[in-house]
Amino acid sequence: MWLRLPSARRLPPSMYFAASALFHYLGPAFAVLLFARVEPLGVAWLRIASAALIFAVWRRPWRHFLRQDGAVRWNVAALGAVLGGMNACFYLAIDRLPLATVGAIEFLGPVALALAGLRTPRNRVALALVIAGVWFLMHLRIAGAPVGFVFAFANCALFALYIVLGHRVAADGGGTGIDRLAAAMPVALLAVSLIGIRPALPALTSLPLLVAGIGVGVTSSVIPYICDQLAMARLPRASFALLLALLPATASVVGIVVLRQLPSHAESAGLALVIAGVAIHRPAGG
């Protein structure tokens, strides 16, 4: 497989992260089409189910999973449970709150991980610039929709766990990490099926909705999570957490290029601060 080739490993991890950031915003574009016909938990089930099926056909993860020891199996199962809960909470949150608000809350988890791991003065300055930039980009507002905020903060906590567990399963390199990610997907599907399969039924009887659901799975859970594993295998956890600030910046760029949504002065300043912070940051040993 190309993911095991030396050429794939020679690519800088930032390239994989940039690809992940780009596809993170194609997925919501498909999800928007589904929300009018399928409930949020149904969309979450379609996303994970399609990703689990693709990984099963492509990687046959059970063969890898059965060869691992108990500690590895536990990490894989925990990652799957986190993925299932994270996706469900994310969709329940954006159904009640603006996406920008949910994204700002979600970033609090990576900020905490970055604060714990970026210990040089240079990286502290980088983190401060990134936090300021994300603040401008996201316009964090704590008002109304209390249930939405419960789901948003639950998603934040689960997102931080995803980073921690994702680095654990990536520890042996990109190819092994992807096999473990593939093994985690059936666990995620089991977790979300308890609450998501019934709301997903309308899509299972409509070919356009089903295709849109598969598109959500490919663009939101297959491509980005693979790229995350390839980046996590070569980046310290704190550095990866800081790079997650590129997600709102990427959203702004996609809005300009694809949707012709020109940013405000505050959003332009935020984008510049995020780019500056990521540029001056140096991973451990860099």
C-alpha positions, 0 to 999 in steps of 0.5 A: 500500500502507498501508505507504507512506502518510504515516499509517503513517510518523506512528505512533511507531516504538515502536508498531511495536516493541511489535507486533513484541514481541507477535508474537514470542511468538505464533510460539513458541506455534505452534512448541510444537505442532510440535516433537512431530511435526516436528524443529527444523530442519523447523520452521525450514524451515516458518517461512521457507518460508511467510514467503518465499511470503507475501512473494513473492505480496505484494511480488514482490521480484524486481522491486525487487531487479533494480533495485538496485546491487551493494552493495544486492544484497549487503546483501540476500543477506547478510541472507537468509543471516543470517536462515536461519542465525539461525532454524536456530540458535535452534530447535536451541538451544531444543530443548536449553536452556530458552527463557529461557536462550537468550533471555538469551544472545541479548540479549548481542548487542544489549547489545554494540551498545547499548554501542557506540552509547549515549554519553550519561550518561542512556543509559548509566544506561538501559542499566544498568537494562535489563541488570539487568532482563533478568538478573532476568527471564532467570535466566541459567544456564550449565550442561550441554548444551554443544552447546545453548550452541554454537547459542545463542551462534551465534544471538546473533552472528547476531542482532546481525548481523540488527540491523546488516544490518536497519538497512542495508536499512531505510536508504531508509525503511519501504517500501523496507526491506520490499521488501528484506526480501522479497527476502532471504527466498528467500535465507534459504529457500535457506540453510535448505533444505539442512538443513531440508527433509527434517525438514519432510516430515512437515508437508507431508503433514499439513494441521494441521501445515502450517497450524501451520507457516504460522502460525509463519511469519506470526507469527514472520517476517512480522509481526515483521520488517515491524514491525522494518523500520518501526522500524529506518527511524526509530530509531538502531541502538543505540536499537533494540538497547536496545528489544529488552530489551522482548522478555523483559518482553513475555513476562512480560506475555503470561504474566500476561494470557494464561496466568495465569503470575504472575511471581516477585518477582525477575521483577517487579523485572526487569520494572520495571527494563526499563520504567524503562530504556526510559522514560529512554532517549533516541535520538540527537537526542531 
